[in-house]
């Protein structure tokens, strides 16, 4: 009997592994198809552009120019098939350092007929050994996969142009955003006005919605991960902690675990939560404690601290946006404390601890205050909550329909200069 059970377990494990490989193969084929489709579209656009410029020219001249374009296309095709390495980039400066590597500003080398020659990128390099030791490899894969899905014309996520590796490092060549991050701008300005805050929250909401539409929870929404272009427009970056919705389980290993929470006695056990709320269990719920403490949603901490039935969905990203909005208006996060343990305690008791300074509140419109309260709310009533519909666009629809955004130009937002140039 015991042998039969072992055999059944082995078969089940093998089936699961086979299914995972099949799904991965499908994903890789899908990404390759999207890449080929993009290359074909670019080739077609170059041809159409040439034809427009040749209008009125003699046929012999047109023939010569078409032949020249064909030769260039052959050269471009050869270049795209070549394996990318660090030698294809000229390092200009180090623009960031982290626990696992660094980010360099680089310029693409190449031949004159390569359209990407001379382009500027942010090249993120990560040490393989450190990534394996710290169990971070799946974070890199998650970010690469999410960005690969989003690369076709997504205006709200930093584009991934190349990903490659060598014996010691993993590399991702990202779109370079020259305006820095929202946190740096906020530090420079101290606080934002209501109108400036409304602009950035609108763009951030579209960025968050674009992640959800891909089927991911971002799980690390913070102003450091909101980058600005030269015109002051926002894009979301750092999808290393994102989680594919529907691809999670209660046994997920925590990735950014605040072990001090357990060691120093944060064990609310969700008493207040269990008394006042019940979240339905679902395959769309994730169970890992992740993210920067100040921006973590309370249900994430409640789930991690053993509250029965507690987990989280895409609504946690909207809570994080609410924390950022509060920070933009007030100048500090709503649950700030000298140490992360106290911050987490405050977040777990957010109903008692959430308070806006009276002088700030007096300067804000009722619509602004109401919108903030719709973000910093319980998971059952927050913007993006499942009770109002389960589709990924649900949260963004509620943002657009809120009275704070009455008469807001959603279609033309990218055509304007940002309210604060970096």
Residue pairs with C-beta under 8 A, 6 or more apart in sequence:
27 145
31 145
31 148
31 149
34 148
34 151
34 152
37 152
38 151
38 152
39 80
42 115
43 73
43 76
46 69
46 73
47 69
50 65
50 66
50 69
54 61
54 62
54 65
57 65
72 113
75 111
75 113
75 114
76 113
76 114
76 115
79 110
79 111
79 114
83 164
84 162
84 164
84 173
85 164
85 166
86 123
86 125
86 166
86 171
87 109
88 108
88 109
88 110
89 106
89 107
89 108
89 109
89 121
89 123
89 173
90 106
90 107
90 108
90 109
91 104
91 105
91 106
91 123
92 104
92 105
92 106
92 107
92 120
93 104
93 105
94 102
94 103
94 104
94 105
95 103
95 104
95 105
95 122
96 102
96 103
97 103
99 130
99 134
100 126
100 127
100 130
100 131
100 134
100 136
101 124
101 125
101 126
101 127
101 130
101 169
102 124
102 125
103 122
103 123
103 124
103 125
104 122
104 123
104 125
105 120
105 121
105 122
105 123
105 176
106 120
106 121
106 122
106 123
106 173
107 118
107 119
107 120
107 121
108 114
108 116
108 117
108 118
108 119
108 120
108 121
109 117
110 116
110 117
110 118
111 117
116 161
120 176
121 161
121 162
121 173
121 174
121 175
121 176
122 173
122 174
122 175
122 176
122 177
123 171
123 172
123 173
123 174
124 171
124 172
124 173
124 174
125 169
125 170
125 171
126 136
126 140
126 169
126 170
126 171
127 168
127 169
128 165
128 167
128 168
128 169
128 170
129 168
130 136
131 137
131 140
131 170
135 253
135 255
136 240
139 240
139 241
139 255
140 170
140 172
140 240
142 216
142 239
142 240
142 241
142 242
142 243
142 244
143 172
143 238
143 239
143 240
143 242
144 160
144 163
144 172
146 211
146 214
146 216
146 239
146 242
147 157
147 158
147 159
147 160
147 239
148 160
148 163
149 214
150 157
150 159
150 210
150 214
151 159
151 160
154 210
155 206
155 235
155 414
156 203
156 206
156 207
156 209
156 210
156 234
156 235
156 236
157 207
157 210
157 211
157 235
157 236
157 237
157 239
158 174
158 175
158 177
158 227
158 235
158 236
158 237
159 174
159 175
160 172
160 173
160 174
160 175
161 173
161 174
161 175
162 171
162 172
162 173
163 170
163 171
163 172
163 173
164 171
165 171
174 237
175 235
177 227
177 228
177 229
177 235
177 237
178 229
178 230
178 422
179 185
179 227
179 228
179 229
179 230
179 231
179 232
179 421
179 422
180 227
180 228
180 422
181 223
181 224
181 225
181 226
181 227
181 228
182 200
182 223
182 224
182 226
182 227
182 228
182 234
182 324
183 222
183 223
183 224
183 226
185 228
185 420
185 422
186 192
186 223
186 327
186 328
189 420
190 331
191 328
191 329
191 330
191 331
192 200
192 328
192 329
192 420
194 329
194 363
194 364
194 365
194 368
195 419
196 328
196 419
196 420
197 325
197 328
197 329
197 368
198 368
198 404
198 405
198 408
199 413
199 418
199 419
200 226
200 234
200 328
201 321
201 324
201 325
201 328
201 371
202 399
202 405
202 408
202 410
202 413
203 233
203 234
203 413
204 221
204 226
204 234
204 236
204 321
204 324
205 321
205 395
205 396
205 399
206 396
206 413
207 226
207 234
207 235
207 236
208 218
208 221
208 236
208 317
208 318
208 321
208 395
208 396
209 392
209 393
209 395
209 396
210 236
211 217
211 218
211 236
211 239
211 242
211 317
212 314
212 317
212 392
212 393
212 395
212 396
213 392
213 393
215 244
215 245
215 246
215 392
216 239
216 242
216 243
216 244
216 245
217 242
217 243
217 245
217 286
217 312
217 313
217 314
217 316
217 317
218 236
218 239
218 241
218 242
218 317
219 241
219 242
219 243
219 286
219 288
219 290
219 291
219 316
219 317
220 238
220 240
220 241
220 242
220 290
220 291
220 292
220 295
221 236
221 291
221 295
221 317
221 320
221 321
221 324
222 291
222 292
222 294
222 295
222 320
222 324
223 324
223 327
224 238
224 292
225 236
225 237
225 238
226 234
226 235
226 236
226 237
226 324
227 234
227 235
227 236
227 237
228 234
228 235
228 418
228 422
229 235
230 422
231 417
231 418
231 421
232 417
232 418
232 419
232 420
232 421
232 422
233 414
233 418
234 418
241 255
241 256
241 290
241 291
243 286
243 288
245 284
245 286
245 313
245 314
245 392
246 283
246 284
248 283
248 284
248 285
248 286
248 287
249 287
250 287
250 311
251 287
252 286
252 287
252 288
253 288
254 288
254 289
254 290
254 304
255 288
255 289
255 290
256 288
256 289
256 290
256 291
257 288
257 289
257 304
258 289
258 293
258 340
258 341
258 344
260 340
260 341
261 289
261 301
261 304
261 305
261 341
261 344
264 341
266 301
266 305
266 341
266 344
266 345
266 348
267 305
267 306
268 302
268 305
268 307
268 345
268 348
268 349
269 305
269 306
269 307
270 302
270 305
270 306
270 307
270 308
270 310
272 348
272 349
272 351
273 298
273 299
273 302
273 307
273 310
274 307
274 308
274 309
276 378
277 378
277 379
277 380
278 309
279 285
279 299
279 309
279 310
279 311
279 379
279 380
280 386
281 309
281 311
282 311
282 313
282 386
284 313
284 390
285 311
285 312
285 313
286 311
286 312
286 313
287 303
287 304
287 311
288 304
289 296
289 300
289 301
289 303
289 304
290 296
290 300
291 300
291 320
293 340
293 343
293 344
293 347
294 323
294 333
294 335
294 336
294 343
295 319
295 320
295 323
295 324
295 333
296 316
296 320
296 344
296 347
297 312
297 315
297 316
297 319
297 320
297 347
297 379
298 319
298 347
298 348
298 350
298 378
299 310
299 311
299 312
299 316
299 379
300 312
300 316
301 344
301 347
301 348
302 310
302 348
303 310
303 311
303 312
305 348
312 379
313 379
313 384
313 386
314 384
314 392
314 395
315 379
315 382
315 383
315 384
315 385
315 386
315 395
316 379
317 384
317 395
318 375
318 382
318 383
318 384
318 395
319 375
319 376
319 379
319 382
321 375
322 372
322 375
322 376
322 377
323 333
323 334
323 335
323 376
325 371
325 372
325 375
326 333
326 334
326 356
326 372
326 376
327 333
327 334
329 356
329 360
329 364
329 368
329 372
330 356
330 357
330 360
334 350
334 353
334 354
334 355
334 356
334 376
335 343
335 346
335 347
335 350
335 353
335 354
336 343
337 343
337 345
337 346
346 353
347 353
350 376
354 376
356 369
356 372
361 369
365 404
367 402
367 403
367 404
367 406
368 404
370 402
370 403
370 404
371 402
371 404
371 405
374 382
374 383
374 398
374 402
375 382
375 383
376 382
377 383
379 385
380 387
381 387
383 395
383 398
383 399
383 402
384 394
384 395
384 398
388 394
388 398
399 405
400 408
400 410
409 416
